[in-house]
Amino acid sequence: MNRPVATAPRPRRLTARMRLTLSYTLFTLAAGTLSLAVIYVGMKYVPNYPLTSSNPRYRSDAPSRQQILTTLLVAGGYALALMTAVGLVGGWFIAGRVLRPLKDLTGAARRAADGALGHRVALTGPRDEFTELADAFDEMLDRLQHSFEARQRFAANASHELRTPLAITRTMLQVAAADPDGQDWGRLVTRLQDTNQRGIEITEALLALAELDESPPELTPTDLATATREALATVRAEATAHGIAITATLDPAPTTGNPVLLRQAALNLLQNALRHNHPTGGTVTLTTGPRPSDPSHVRLTVTNTGPSLTPETVATLTEPFLRARGRTAATDPTRRGHGLGLTIVSAVTTAHHGTLHLIPNPDGGLHVTLDLPALTGPRQA
C-alpha cells in the first residue's frame, strides 16, 4: 500500500493577499514620494528674495521660498500618509478580488484530493491567466475521472473474469467428488483443461497490458507487413475450420516498432475478425502498405463480415472485457475470446505513437485501421 510521503513543514510567511496589498501600497507610496521629490526639486529654483505683487492694492509681502518648501513638505507628508492608508485598504480589497479564482481552484483541488473528482471550477468571465488555469484544471479533472472510472471498471471486470474459471473449476471438482463413479473422467479432464486454459489466457493478457503501462517498448526498424504475415499464418487453420475466406494484400509497410507487439496486435485483430464473423461463409480482408495520400504513415486494415454493430457499441470495444455481444462469451471454445484483444491492440498502438479507428460496416462486421508513423531513412528507400 502506497503511503503519502512526509514533507518537511514549510516556514510561515505572509499570505499572497497580504503581499499583494503591501506591494500595491509600497508602489503607491513610492510614486507619491517621487512626485513630491520632483516638485520639491522644482521649487528650489524659486528665487529666495521676497516676492511682491505688481498691483500696489494687494499686500506687498509674500511667502519666501523656504516657507513654500516647508509648507510643501508638511502637506506632502499628510498626503503620503493618506495615500498609504488608502493603498492598504484599497489594495487589500483589490488583491482579494484578483485572488478569488485561486480560492476556487484551491477548493476544487482539495475536493479532488479527497476523491471527489466530479467537481469542476467552471470559472466564468473574460479569458485571462486565471480562466486558462481553471480550464486546464477542469480538463485535468476530466481525464483523472475518466481514468479512475476506467480503472475501477477494469478491476471489477478483471476480478469477474478471473473468478469465473475458478468458480467453474470448483463446481466441477465438487460434483466429481460427490459422485466419483458417475463421472465421465475424460470429458471432465477436457473441460478442466479448457477452463484452466481460459484462466491462463486472461492472466497473460493482463500481464501484457501491465507491461505496456509500466514501461515503453523498445522500438526498432521493422515491417508491419512482416508482422502481419506471421500473424496470418497463425490463424489460417482457424479460418479454414470455420469456412471463413481471408483475402490478404500485404504490401511493404516499414515502420519503427516492436516486432513482437506488432505481431500480437495483428494477431488480435485477425482473431477478432474471425471470432466475430458469420458462423460459416464469412470473409476477412487484410491489407498493409502506405496510408493513402499520406506516405508519412503506414496502415494495417482488417475488414470482416458479421453481425451488424452500432457506433455506440463499437466505441466501447477497446474497453477491457467488453465484447460485441456484451459480457457473454461464445459457447464454442475455438471462437471464444477474453475481451482483452482490442484493448491490447489499442495499448500497442498508443505505445507506437499510432492511431486506431474502428468503424462498423453498413452490411455488418467491422472495419479496423491501424496507422503508424512510417520509417524514414535509408531502409525505406
Buried (B, 14 or more C-beta within 10 A) or exposed (E): EEEEEEEEEEEEEEEEBEEBBBEBBEEBBEEBEEEBEEEBEEEEEEEEEEBEEEEEEEEEEEEBBEEBBEEBEEEBEEEBEEBBEEBBEBBBEBBEEEBEBBEBBEEBBEBBEEEEBEBBBEBEEEEEEBBEBBBEBBEEBEEEBEEEEEEEBBEEBBEEBBEBBEEBBEEBEEEBEEEEEEBEEEEBEEBBEEBBEBBEBBBEBBEBBEEBEEEEBEBEBBBBBBBBBBBBEEBEEBBEEBEBEBEBEBEBBBBBBBBEBBBBBBBBBBBBBBBBBBEEEBBBBBBBBBBEEEEEBBBBBBBBBBBEBEEEBBEEBBBBBBBBEEEEBEEEEEBBBBBBBBBBBBBBBBBBEBBBEBEBBEEBBBBBBBBBBBBBEEEEE
